[in-house]
Every structure is written in C-alpha cells, then in structure tokens.
Amino acid sequence: MVIGYGSSNELLSEKKVGELCTEAFEKYDLTNKNVLAVLPDHSRTAPIDVMFRTVYELLADRVKRLDFIIALGTHPPMSDEAINHRVGITQQDRKTKYHRARFFNHHWKNPAQLVKIGSISKQQVSEISNGLMNEKVDITINKMVLDYDVIMIIGPTFPHEVVGFSGGYKYLFPGIAGQEIIDMFHWLGALITNPVIIGTKYTPVRKVVDIAAGFLKAEKICLSLVVKGTGLAGLFIGDPQEAWEKASDLSDKLHIIYKDKPFHTVLSCAPVMYDDLWTGGKCMYKLEPVVADGGELIIYAPHIKEISVTHGDFLIKIGYHVRDYYVKQMDKFKDIPGGVMAHSTHVRGIGSYESGLEKPRINVTLATQIPRETCEKINLGYRDPATINPGDFKNRENEGILYVEKAGEMLYRLKNDPFRK
C-alpha cells in the first residue's frame, strides 16, 4: 500500500511531508534496522533538504544505522561541501545535530566497490528489447547494499530520455550500479530513440531496471517525489514500483507541455546544475520532439566549459552522431561504452545514415565555453554565447521561435506527436 498525496495545484508543506512520512514509516518494522537511503545528486531538482531533515528526525533515534549514498550513476563524486548543500546542512551541523548520518559517494567504475547480484539472460534481453539486443548482462551494484536491512530510495520523477520516466528503481540502476548494466540499458534506450521513449510510462528499459532490482534481497522503500518549480507537488511512499507508478502519473500531468506546431528555432537555456554537456544534454532531450525538421536547437549554457568530466575523452574521439551512424558500423565502435554512444545519439537527435552520409533531422548548436574547434570536431554547431541575448528569443512563438528559460526537466511534445504513433 502506498501512502501519499499529489496535486496539480497545491504544494506540500514540510509539515505535510512529515505527516505522510510518519504514517508510512509506522507500517514498516524499522526499529533497530540498518537503513541505507539513496539520494539524487545535484543534477535533479528536488527539495532534498526537506526530505533529509524529515527522514533523519523520524528515523535517526529509531534505527540502528542511518546512512546516505549519492546516486551518482557515472557522474563525478560530490565533495562534502556539495553534499552538505544538497541536504541543506553545514559541516558543523553534520558533526552535531545530524551526527548519526553518514554520507557516501557511489563509485561506478571501482570493482572493489561493486558486487554481482544476478544476470539477465540473452533470451530475456532479446524478449525485453523485441530483438534489438541479444546478449546476457550481469547486474552489479554498490556492495554497500549487502550491509543493510532496508534500502530507502528518495528522489524525484520526471520524463526521462532513457527509461521513459525517471524515479523508483532507477535510483539503483544506474544510480548505484556498475558499468555493464548501465551501458546495456542506456544503449537499449538509444536504439528505441529519445522521441519514442521519453515520457512513456512502461518501456523495455524500465523492465530491465525492475528485473535488476528484483535481485536485491534487502527490503526496499521508495519516497517518490514529484516536483513543481522548486516545491513538492506530490510525495508517494511505499513499494518502489507502486510509488513510482503514482509519481509518474502525476509527472505526466505536470511535466509535459504540449505545443500545436513545431518550431524552427529553440533556445534551450541550461540551468547551472548542469555543469557539463553530459548533463546539459537534457536541454536537447526534452525539446527534440518540438523542433521542426531542419530546425535548430541551441543549448545556451555560458557556464559549461567541458563535454564531460568522466566521459570527455571518449566523446572527443567519437563525436555526436545519429543512432544509425553507430548501428551500421558497430565494429568501429566495439570498444566504446554503450552509455557513451547513447548520450552521443541523444544529443545529436534522430536521423539517418546511408551510404556513408549522415543526415540528422535537426541541427544542434552549442552556445557554451566549449570552443568552436572542439564543437566542429564533435559534429555539433557553435555559437559564441556572448553574441546571444536571450531576450531576443522571448515571446516569439508565433514566429516559430521557442524560448525555454530553464530547460532539461519539462518535456515539450507536439499535440499531434509524429514520434508516438
């Protein structure tokens, strides 16, 4: 049973959050249990400070151990200062008021921190993917999970380019998972393509994530958040699958904006929480469906200086291309991680590759601190951000120009969506 509340019109107060959590936690045997709470990193908008305070106040004196791990996926580790900011405390608070909480970063590429908990067979993968993929995949996860009685997932749900809607078990896979399963399902999402999968509730990738989570023996509880602006429109607590289902239904109502016609120009402004193109690519993913054929999407992010802290070398090597550029010459890219190729195709968008000629459907331009020569090398357009006045793009939708002030979380879709027929 899920305890929760959601509204398209009202925001939950911190008091209401506390009441919902109190009611939900009473239904679980948490006394003297070891609890590991999984939190999103800084690249997801959510009142994690409110959730941290609430969970700590309700559980710190009740459970045996209360630890927190950051669901980084393949993102870089967060500093103590960044973690403190994320949960709304100071370093002094950590030592005093919240001294029972310990914080950990996930390290996705360190074999010593991972454990295999199962595998999905070649036949299962083929069935789940409708024949798009045909290889067995091992499921690895941060081995800390084996030391806890309860895994508590805390995080928001939004439309997502790989899985359909984020949230739920996705905070475990890829949040605290190893590379093989991360690469596998990101590439599966890329094969299906972003415009088809994003904002779709049940997808083959979601199926992979749910199967992977089924191998985890610890009890699992999810606090599934639905954000509106910077506030909380919904909170659903209970079984991760059931809580996510309710959260994704509300996200579908709040996080998708429908437009009558496509736009020939889109200025997609990246918030500062996206500090490289790896995360800033969401400014493309969420807007690709409303860009007209042959149109241009500009990722306006004067603060972004690099392609990817973690994966930059790979992306400089292969660049950004449409899916079939890879699919039709996979032997050339057999040593490139599937997650990296997936990001590449998602940023470049859909298109074709025939007889050695690549034809992307739209043009993608970077207005960042990434220099022109690098943009050209990675097969993306370049504009000096200093030459762009965002105000020039505002209030011009009737001219075919769309301005999005904070891109990356709200999905834009056409009312008559050609990608979802």
C-alpha positions as CSV (number, residue, x, y, z in Angstrom):
1,M,0.0,0.0,0.0
2,V,1.3,3.5,-0.9
3,I,0.9,6.4,1.4
4,G,0.9,9.7,-0.4
5,Y,-0.6,12.8,-1.7
6,G,-0.4,14.6,-5.1
7,S,-1.9,17.7,-6.6
8,S,-1.6,19.6,-9.8
9,N,-2.5,22.8,-8.0
10,E,-1.1,22.7,-4.4
11,L,2.4,22.3,-2.9
12,L,3.1,20.1,0.1
13,S,4.3,21.9,3.2
14,E,7.2,20.5,5.2
15,K,4.6,19.7,7.9
16,K,2.6,17.6,5.4
17,V,5.7,15.8,4.3
18,G,6.4,14.9,7.9
19,E,2.9,13.7,8.4
20,L,3.0,11.4,5.3
21,C,6.4,10.0,6.3
22,T,5.3,9.4,9.9
23,E,2.2,7.5,8.7
24,A,4.2,5.5,6.1
25,F,7.1,4.6,8.4
26,E,4.7,3.2,11.0
27,K,3.8,0.5,8.5
28,Y,7.3,-0.8,8.4
29,D,9.4,-2.6,11.0
30,L,12.3,-0.2,11.1
31,T,13.3,-0.3,14.7
32,N,17.0,-1.3,15.2
33,K,17.3,-1.9,11.4
34,N,20.3,-0.8,9.3
35,V,18.9,1.7,6.7
36,L,20.7,3.0,3.6
37,A,19.0,6.0,2.0
38,V,19.7,6.6,-1.7
39,L,19.7,10.3,-2.7
40,P,20.0,12.0,-6.1
41,D,23.0,14.2,-6.9
42,H,22.8,18.0,-7.6
43,S,21.6,17.5,-11.2
44,R,18.0,16.8,-10.2
45,T,15.7,19.5,-8.9
46,A,14.0,18.4,-5.7
47,P,13.7,19.6,-2.0
48,I,16.2,17.0,-0.8
49,D,16.9,19.2,2.2
50,V,13.3,18.8,3.4
51,M,13.4,15.1,2.8
52,F,16.7,14.7,4.6
53,R,15.5,16.6,7.7
54,T,12.3,14.7,7.8
55,V,13.8,11.2,7.4
56,Y,16.5,11.9,9.9
57,E,14.2,13.3,12.5
58,L,11.8,10.3,12.2
59,L,14.4,7.6,12.0
60,A,17.8,8.6,13.5
61,D,16.8,7.5,17.0
62,R,14.7,4.6,15.9
63,V,17.0,2.7,13.6
64,K,20.4,1.1,14.3
65,R,22.2,2.8,11.5
66,L,21.1,5.5,9.0
67,D,23.5,6.1,6.1
68,F,23.1,8.1,2.9
69,I,24.6,7.3,-0.5
70,I,24.5,9.6,-3.5
71,A,23.1,8.0,-6.6
72,L,25.7,9.3,-9.0
73,G,25.4,6.8,-11.8
74,T,28.5,7.7,-13.8
75,H,28.6,11.4,-12.6
76,P,31.7,12.6,-10.7
77,P,31.8,12.3,-6.8
78,M,30.4,15.2,-4.8
79,S,32.5,17.0,-2.3
80,D,31.5,17.2,1.4
81,E,30.6,20.8,0.8
82,A,28.4,19.9,-2.2
83,I,26.7,17.1,-0.2
84,N,26.0,19.4,2.7
85,H,24.5,21.9,0.3
86,R,22.3,19.2,-1.2
87,V,20.8,18.2,2.1
88,G,20.7,21.7,3.5
89,I,23.2,21.5,6.4
90,T,26.5,22.8,7.3
91,Q,29.6,20.9,8.2
92,Q,29.1,21.8,11.8
93,D,25.5,20.5,11.6
94,R,26.9,17.2,10.2
95,K,29.1,16.8,13.3
96,T,26.5,17.9,15.8
97,K,22.8,17.9,15.0
98,Y,23.0,15.2,12.4
99,H,25.9,13.3,13.8
100,R,24.2,9.9,13.2
101,A,24.1,10.4,9.4
102,R,27.0,9.2,7.3
103,F,27.3,10.1,3.6
104,F,28.9,8.2,0.8
105,N,29.5,8.7,-2.9
106,H,28.9,5.8,-5.3
107,H,31.9,4.8,-7.4
108,W,30.6,3.1,-10.5
109,K,33.9,2.1,-12.0
110,N,35.7,0.7,-9.0
111,P,35.4,-3.1,-9.0
112,A,36.3,-3.2,-5.3
113,Q,33.1,-1.3,-4.5
114,L,30.8,-3.5,-6.6
115,V,29.1,-6.9,-6.2
116,K,27.3,-9.1,-8.8
117,I,23.8,-9.9,-7.6
118,G,22.5,-11.6,-10.7
119,S,22.2,-11.6,-14.5
120,I,19.6,-11.2,-17.3
121,S,20.0,-14.0,-19.8
122,K,20.5,-13.5,-23.5
123,Q,17.0,-14.8,-24.2
124,Q,15.4,-12.5,-21.7
125,V,17.3,-9.5,-23.1
126,S,16.1,-10.4,-26.6
127,E,12.5,-10.7,-25.4
128,I,12.5,-7.5,-23.4
129,S,14.1,-5.5,-26.3
130,N,12.0,-7.0,-29.0
131,G,15.2,-8.3,-30.7
132,L,17.1,-5.0,-30.6
133,M,19.7,-6.6,-28.3
134,N,20.8,-10.2,-27.8
135,E,23.4,-10.5,-25.1
136,K,23.5,-11.6,-21.5
137,V,24.1,-8.8,-19.0
138,D,25.5,-9.1,-15.5
139,I,23.9,-7.0,-12.8
140,T,26.4,-5.3,-10.5
141,I,25.6,-2.8,-7.7
142,N,27.4,-1.0,-4.9
143,K,28.3,-3.7,-2.4
144,M,27.2,-1.5,0.5
145,V,23.7,-2.6,-0.2
146,L,24.5,-6.0,1.3
147,D,25.2,-4.5,4.7
148,Y,21.7,-3.0,5.2
149,D,18.3,-4.4,6.1
150,V,16.4,-1.6,4.3
151,I,17.2,0.4,1.1
152,M,15.2,3.6,1.1
153,I,15.1,5.4,-2.3
154,I,14.4,9.1,-2.1
155,G,14.2,11.1,-5.4
156,P,12.0,12.9,-8.0
157,T,10.3,11.6,-11.0
158,F,10.5,13.4,-14.4
159,P,10.1,12.4,-18.1
160,H,13.4,10.7,-19.0
161,E,15.1,10.0,-22.3
162,V,16.4,6.5,-21.5
163,V,13.8,4.9,-19.2
164,G,10.6,6.9,-20.0
165,F,10.1,8.4,-16.6
166,S,12.8,8.6,-14.0
167,G,12.4,7.6,-10.4
168,G,11.7,4.4,-8.5
169,Y,14.3,1.7,-9.1
170,K,16.2,3.9,-11.5
171,Y,17.9,5.4,-8.4
172,L,19.5,2.0,-8.0
173,F,20.1,1.3,-11.7
174,P,22.1,3.3,-12.8
175,G,22.2,5.3,-9.6
176,I,24.4,2.9,-7.6
177,A,25.1,0.3,-10.3
178,G,28.1,-0.9,-12.2
179,Q,29.1,-0.2,-15.7
180,E,27.8,-3.2,-17.6
181,I,24.1,-2.9,-16.7
182,I,24.4,0.9,-17.1
183,D,25.8,0.6,-20.6
184,M,23.3,-2.1,-21.6
185,F,20.1,-0.3,-20.9
186,H,21.3,3.2,-21.9
187,W,22.1,1.7,-25.3
188,L,18.8,0.0,-25.4
189,G,17.1,3.3,-24.8
190,A,19.1,4.9,-27.6
191,L,18.1,2.1,-30.0
192,I,14.5,2.8,-29.3
193,T,15.3,6.6,-29.6
194,N,14.6,9.5,-27.3
195,P,11.4,10.9,-29.0
196,V,9.8,7.5,-28.8
197,I,10.7,6.6,-25.3
198,I,10.7,9.9,-23.4
199,G,7.5,10.4,-21.3
200,T,6.3,6.9,-21.9
201,K,5.4,5.1,-18.7
202,Y,6.2,1.5,-19.4
203,T,9.2,0.8,-21.6
204,P,11.6,-2.0,-22.2
205,V,14.3,-0.1,-20.3
206,R,12.0,0.2,-17.3
207,K,11.5,-3.5,-17.5
208,V,15.3,-4.1,-17.3
209,V,15.6,-1.8,-14.3
210,D,12.8,-3.5,-12.5
211,I,14.2,-7.0,-13.2
212,A,17.6,-5.9,-11.9
213,A,16.1,-4.5,-8.7
214,G,14.4,-7.9,-8.1
215,F,17.8,-9.5,-7.4
216,L,18.3,-7.2,-4.5
217,K,17.2,-9.0,-1.3
218,A,17.0,-6.1,1.1
219,E,13.6,-4.6,1.9
220,K,13.0,-1.6,-0.4
221,I,11.0,1.5,0.4
222,C,10.6,4.5,-2.0
223,L,9.8,8.1,-1.3
224,S,8.9,9.1,-4.8
225,L,8.8,12.9,-5.3
226,V,7.0,15.0,-7.9
227,V,8.4,18.5,-8.1
228,K,6.6,21.6,-9.3
229,G,9.0,24.5,-9.7
230,T,11.2,24.2,-6.6
231,G,8.3,22.9,-4.4
232,L,6.8,19.5,-3.9
233,A,3.5,18.7,-5.7
234,G,3.5,15.0,-4.8
235,L,5.0,12.5,-2.4
236,F,4.2,8.8,-2.6
237,I,5.8,6.4,-0.1
238,G,5.8,2.6,-0.3
239,D,6.8,-0.2,-2.6
240,P,9.2,1.3,-5.2
241,Q,7.2,0.1,-8.2
242,E,3.9,1.2,-6.8
243,A,5.1,4.6,-5.5
244,W,6.8,5.3,-8.9
245,E,3.6,4.4,-10.8
246,K,1.7,7.1,-8.9
247,A,4.5,9.6,-9.2
248,S,4.9,9.1,-12.9
249,D,1.1,9.6,-13.4
250,L,1.4,13.0,-11.7
251,S,4.6,13.8,-13.5
252,D,2.8,13.1,-16.8
253,K,0.3,15.8,-15.9
254,L,2.8,18.4,-14.6
255,H,6.0,17.9,-16.6
256,I,4.8,17.7,-20.2
257,I,4.0,20.8,-22.2
258,Y,2.1,20.3,-25.4
259,K,2.5,22.6,-28.4
260,D,0.4,22.9,-31.6
261,K,3.2,23.3,-34.1
262,P,6.9,22.6,-34.2
263,F,9.5,25.5,-34.0
264,H,12.3,26.2,-36.5
265,T,14.4,27.7,-33.7
266,V,14.6,26.7,-30.0
267,L,16.8,28.5,-27.4
268,S,17.2,25.9,-24.6
269,C,18.7,27.5,-21.6
270,A,20.6,25.2,-19.3
271,P,20.5,25.8,-15.5
272,V,23.8,25.9,-13.6
273,M,23.1,22.5,-12.1
274,Y,24.1,21.0,-15.4
275,D,27.8,21.7,-15.3
276,D,28.9,19.8,-18.4
277,L,27.4,18.7,-21.7
278,W,26.9,15.2,-20.3
279,T,24.2,16.6,-18.0
280,G,23.3,19.6,-20.1
281,G,22.3,17.3,-22.9
282,K,18.9,17.1,-21.2
283,C,18.3,20.5,-22.7
284,M,18.1,18.7,-26.1
285,Y,16.4,15.6,-25.0
286,K,13.3,17.4,-23.5
287,L,12.9,19.6,-26.6
288,E,13.8,17.5,-29.6
289,P,10.1,16.5,-30.2
290,V,9.0,20.1,-30.9
291,V,11.9,21.1,-33.2
292,A,10.8,21.2,-36.9
293,D,12.6,19.1,-39.5
294,G,15.7,21.1,-40.5
295,G,15.3,23.4,-37.5
296,E,17.9,24.4,-34.9
297,L,18.1,23.8,-31.2
298,I,20.6,25.9,-29.4
299,I,21.9,24.7,-26.0
300,Y,22.6,28.1,-24.3
301,A,24.9,27.4,-21.3
302,P,27.6,30.1,-20.9
303,H,28.7,28.4,-17.7
304,I,29.5,25.0,-19.3
305,K,33.2,24.5,-20.0
306,E,33.6,20.9,-20.9
307,I,31.9,18.0,-22.6
308,S,32.1,15.5,-19.7
309,V,34.2,15.3,-16.6
310,T,34.0,11.5,-16.8
311,H,33.5,10.6,-20.4
312,G,35.1,13.5,-22.3
313,D,37.9,11.5,-23.9
314,F,35.5,9.0,-25.5
315,L,33.2,11.8,-26.8
316,I,36.1,13.8,-28.3
317,K,37.1,10.6,-30.0
318,I,33.7,9.6,-31.5
319,G,31.8,12.9,-31.6
320,Y,28.0,13.2,-31.7
321,H,26.0,11.2,-34.2
322,V,22.6,9.8,-35.0
323,R,21.8,6.2,-33.9
324,D,22.3,4.5,-37.3
325,Y,25.8,6.0,-37.6
326,Y,26.7,3.5,-34.9
327,V,24.3,0.7,-35.7
328,K,25.5,0.4,-39.3
329,Q,29.2,0.2,-38.4
330,M,29.3,-1.2,-34.9
331,D,32.7,-2.9,-35.5
332,K,34.3,0.5,-35.4
333,F,32.8,1.3,-32.0
334,K,33.0,-2.1,-30.2
335,D,35.4,-0.6,-27.6
336,I,33.1,2.4,-26.9
337,P,30.8,2.1,-23.8
338,G,27.1,1.8,-24.7
339,G,26.3,4.6,-22.3
340,V,28.6,7.0,-24.1
341,M,27.2,6.1,-27.5
342,A,23.7,6.6,-26.1
343,H,24.5,10.1,-24.9
344,S,26.0,10.9,-28.3
345,T,22.9,9.9,-30.2
346,H,20.5,11.6,-27.7
347,V,22.3,14.9,-28.1
348,R,22.6,14.7,-31.8
349,G,19.0,13.5,-32.2
350,I,17.3,11.2,-34.7
351,G,18.3,10.9,-38.3
352,S,19.6,8.6,-41.0
353,Y,22.9,7.1,-42.1
354,E,23.0,5.8,-45.6
355,S,26.0,5.1,-47.9
356,G,28.4,6.9,-45.6
357,L,26.2,10.0,-45.4
358,E,24.8,11.1,-42.1
359,K,21.6,13.2,-42.2
360,P,20.4,14.4,-38.7
361,R,16.8,15.6,-38.6
362,I,17.7,18.8,-36.9
363,N,20.8,21.0,-36.2
364,V,22.2,21.2,-32.6
365,T,24.3,24.1,-31.7
366,L,26.3,24.7,-28.5
367,A,26.5,28.2,-27.1
368,T,28.9,27.4,-24.3
369,Q,32.6,27.9,-23.3
370,I,33.4,24.8,-25.4
371,P,35.5,26.3,-28.2
372,R,34.5,26.3,-31.9
373,E,37.2,23.9,-33.0
374,T,36.0,21.3,-30.4
375,C,32.4,21.7,-31.4
376,E,33.3,21.1,-35.1
377,K,35.4,18.1,-34.1
378,I,32.5,16.5,-32.2
379,N,30.0,17.3,-35.0
380,L,27.9,20.0,-33.3
381,G,27.3,23.6,-34.2
382,Y,28.9,26.5,-32.4
383,R,27.8,30.0,-31.4
384,D,29.6,32.4,-29.1
385,P,27.3,32.7,-26.1
386,A,28.3,36.4,-25.8
387,T,26.5,37.1,-29.1
388,I,23.2,35.7,-27.8
389,N,20.7,37.9,-26.0
390,P,18.1,35.5,-24.6
391,G,15.6,38.3,-24.5
392,D,15.6,38.4,-28.3
393,F,14.0,34.9,-28.3
394,K,11.2,35.6,-25.9
395,N,7.6,35.8,-26.8
396,R,8.1,34.8,-30.5
397,E,6.3,31.5,-30.6
398,N,4.0,32.8,-33.4
399,E,7.2,33.3,-35.4
400,G,8.3,29.7,-34.9
401,I,10.9,30.6,-32.1
402,L,10.7,29.0,-28.7
403,Y,12.5,30.3,-25.6
404,V,12.8,27.9,-22.6
405,E,14.3,29.6,-19.6
406,K,15.1,26.5,-17.6
407,A,15.4,23.5,-19.8
408,G,16.1,19.9,-19.0
409,E,13.2,18.7,-16.9
410,M,10.0,19.8,-18.6
411,L,9.2,17.7,-21.7
412,Y,7.9,19.5,-24.7
413,R,5.8,17.5,-27.1
414,L,3.5,18.2,-30.0
415,K,-0.2,17.6,-29.5
416,N,-0.2,15.6,-32.7
417,D,3.1,13.8,-32.0
418,P,4.5,12.0,-35.1
419,F,7.0,10.0,-33.0
420,R,4.4,8.3,-30.8
421,K,2.0,6.9,-33.5
